[in-house]
Amino acid sequence: MATGKEILKVKFIDGSGRTFAVDCNSAVESLFATVVERINLHKHDYFALFEKYEDCENYVDTNERCAELTKKWKKNDSNYFLFKKRVFLLEDEEELQDPVARELIFKQAVYCVISGEYPFPAEEAVRLAAYQLQAGDITPKSLSNSLANFVPQPLFSSKKPSEWEQLILRQHESLPTTVKEQAQLEYIKLAKNSPFYGMTFFGPCKVVNSRIAASKVIIGVNFEGIRIFKTKNKDMISEHLYTEISSWASSQQNFAFEFGNLIDPTRYSFETKYAQAIAATIQMYIAILVKMLKTEEETEQSEASATSETTEGIQ
């Protein structure tokens, strides 16, 4: 068994990175705790480490051993740990009060908008770019040199660079003067308008014995449920809320779920290397939603009990 320290590289969504020294035999949980402490992140429950390996990005269970993961990596920049937000809920005001969490969420939203993962029409893209400029580290005069970092990739060729720059600067001038933190919050608020916000995509996945008019699809999972998309343009084929899903199962290469009538449910099956990751993501959201519902019920019962006691005291 190896002893001593291992130097591990951890990157963030904006491309920046740090190295961390951990015990050779430590679990990923130890690396995660070290990262959280070093970056001073307090609201870290919904963040996680991912493994970037051979063009794949996989969530890493905290019980896995760092050494077992890294020994299969080639010694180049294409293999590393990625630290980013994993769980997205619309009600995240408390999380956004943590300045480090807000910064990370903002940068992840920017990444998803610029990469086209969160598609927006040109008008909304300009508004987002204006808030990004207001919240960023460059001045408006430097925008022309960094334009590709402000305009979504799928839209960039639709206008001349000078046109994009002019539109963004004009929108930026029209914004009320505000601090960087508020501009970040406004950007996140706008990003949430995307139907894809917080969606984790898996694919392409091969359709197996399902009533889907496509041979391959992309599976999306978020706090609401499962969505099936076309691979070419991410047009939605179907949507399945957790309240409608009766069961799901996975093996190493297969994922399936059932929905609809409990007596005679519809079953969708897929062949995919992401099978276990899809199931784990669904289970994670279900556990969070159940916990939230339980907390809400306990709060209502506590309030009802307090009200009853107050009424009895008055009588």
N, C-alpha and C positions, 0 to 999 in steps of 0.2 A: 504494500500500500504506500502510495506516494506521501511524502511529508513536506512541510515547508509552505512557502507562499507561491501563488500563481498570479501573474499580472494579466488582468482581463480588460479588454477594450469594450466600453459601452458607449454607444452613440445615441444621440437624440434626434428627433424628427427633422430638425433644421440642419442636420449634417454635422453639428458640433459633436465633440466626444471627449471622454475622459478615460483614464486608466485607473483601475482599482486593484489593490492587492488583497487577495482572499486566501484562506487556507485551501490547499490542494484538494482536500476531501470534503470541503464544505458544500452544502446544498445551495441551490439558487436563492433560497430564502435569505441566506446570509449576504449574498451579493446584492439582492434587492434592498435589504435593510441598510447596507453600506451606502448605496447610491442615494437612498432617501435621506440619510443623515448628512451626507456630504453636500447635497444641493439644498438642504434645509426645507424639504417638502413635508408639510404637516398633514394635509389632507391627501393621503396617498392610497386610500382603500381601492380606488378605481383605476389605479395605474398598475402596470405590469412590465415584465421583461419578455422580449420576444427574441427568437433566434433567427438571424439572417444567414441562411445557408443554402448554397446552390440555387440562387434565384427564388428561394422560398422564404416566407416569413411565417414563423410558427410561434404561437404562445408557448411559453416555457412554464411548466408546473413548478411551483416553488420547492417541491420535494426532490426534484431531479438534481443530480450531482453535476457541478460545473465541469469537473474534469472529464466526465463521461461524454459531455456535449462537445467540449473543445478538442478532444483527441481525434475526432473525425474531421475537423476543419483543416483546410489548407491554410498555410501561413500567408494570407493576403488580405487585402481590405474588403473582400467580398463576404467574409465571414465574421460576424460579430454579434454582440447582444444589442438590442434596440430597446430603449426605455421610452414608453409612451402610454397614453391613456387607453384603457381597454374597455371600460364601462361608460356608457353615455346615457344620462337621464336628463329630461328636459328641465326638471326642477333641481338645479345645481347651484343655487345662490350661495349656500354655505361653503361649498367647495371653491367657488370663485372668490371668496373673501381671502383665501390663502394666496398671497401675491405670487409665490412660485408656481402653484397649481394654475393660476390664471395665465401666467406667462406660457406655460407648457401647453395649455388648452388652446390659447390663441395661436401659437406657432403650429400646432397640429391642424387647426382649422385652416390656416393659411396654406399649409402644404396640401390639404385635400381640395381646396378651391383651385389653386394654381395647377395641380396635377390633373384636374378635371374630374376627380372622384366625386366632388360636389358640383354638379353642373349648374351654371347660372347664365341667364341671357346677358347680353352685353351691357345693358343699362345697370343691372344689379352688380355686375362684375366691376364696373367703374366705381360704384359707391363703395364696394368692398375695398377696392384698391386705394381709394381716398382715405378711408379709415386706417388701412394698413400703413399708408404713408404717414398719417398723423401719429400712429402708435410706434412707428419704426425708428431705426437708427440712422436713416439718411435724410438729407434735406431735399426739398422739392427740386432744387437746382441739379441734384445728382440723379434724378429719376431716370433720365434718358439712358444712363449707363447701367441701370438695374431693371429695365422695363420688363424683361422676361420673368422677373421674380414678383411681378405685380399683376400681370395679365394671365388669365387661364390659358394653358397650352392649346386646348381645342379652339379657342377664339383668336389667338394671337395673329394668325395669318389673314383674318377677316378684315383687318384695317392696317393702314400704314403705321409704323412705330410712332411717327410724329402725331398722327391722329389720336392714338391711344394716350400719348403723353399729354396732349392738349386737353382731352376729355377728363383725364384723371386730375390734372392740375386745376381745371375749372371747378370740378366737383370738390376738390380739397379746399379751395378758397371759399366755397359756399358753406362749408361745415362750421358750426360754432366752435370757438376756441375752447379746447379742453385739454386735460392732462392725458398723458400716455395711457394710464390705467383705464380711464373712461373710454378712450378710443378702442382699446382692446375689447372691452365689454360690448361696445357697439358692434364691433366686427363679429364677435361670437354670436351676438343676438341675430344679426343678419344671416350668418352661416346656418343657424338653426332653421331658417326658412326652407332650406333644401330638404326635400323628402328623403335624401340619402344621409342626412346628418347622423353621425354615430353608427352608421351601418358598417358591419364587418362583412366584407365580400369574400366568397370562396369560389374558386373556379379557374377554368371551366370544369364543369362536372357532367359526366356522361349520364344521360337519362336511361333508366332501365325499367321496363314494364310499367310505364306511367302514361296517363292521358295528357301528355304534354306534346304539343306539335313542334318539337325541336329535338335534335339528337344530343345537343350539349347546351347547358345553361350555366348561369352564375347564380349561386345561392347567397342571399343576403340575410343577415340576422341582426336585429336590434332589440330595443326594450319593448317593442310592440309585438314582434313575432317574426315569421319567416316570409321572405319574398323571393320569387323566382323571376330572373331577368334573362332577356336574350343576350347572347355573348357579344354581338356586334355593337349594339348601341345602348345596351342596358335599358331597353324598353321593358316595362314590367309585364310579365306573363300572368302572374297570379300573386295574391296576398293572403296570408294565413295568420290570423291573430292567435296569441297563446290561448285565448278563451275558446278557440275553435279546434285546437290541436289536442287529440286524445292520447297520442303516444308518439315516441320516437325511439330509434335504436341505431347503433352504429357498430361496425367492426373496423378492422384496419383499413379496408378499402371500400366499404359500403356504408351509406347513410340512407335512412328511410324514416318517413313520418306519416301518420294517419290523421285525418281530420274529417269533420262533418258528422254525419249520423253515427251514433255510437254502435248501433246494431249492425250497420253495413257501411263502415267508413271507407273513404277514398284513401288509397295508399300511393304515395310518391316515393320512388326508389332511385338512388343515384350511385354511380360508381365514381369514387373520388379519393384521392390521397389525403383530402382534408376531412374525411368522415368523422374522425374522433374529435377534431378541433371544432367542427360544426356542433356536434352533440354537447361538447363541453361548454361552448358559448351559450347555447340554449339553456342548459342546466344552470349556468351562472345567473342569467337574467331571471329565470324562474325563481331561483332561491332568493334573489334580491327583492323581487316583486312580492313574494310570499311574506318575507320579513317586513316589508313596508306595510303590507295589508294588516299583518298581525299587530304591528306597532300602532297603526291608525285605530284599529278596533280597541286596543287596550287604552288608548288615549280617550276615545269616546266613552268607554265604560267608566273610566276614572272621572271624567267630567260629569257624567250622568250621576255618579255616586255622590260627588261633591254638591251637585245641585240639589239632590234629594235630601242630603244632610242639612243644607242651608234652609230648605223649605220647612223641614221638621223643626229646626231651631226657631224659626219665625213663628210657627204655630204654638 
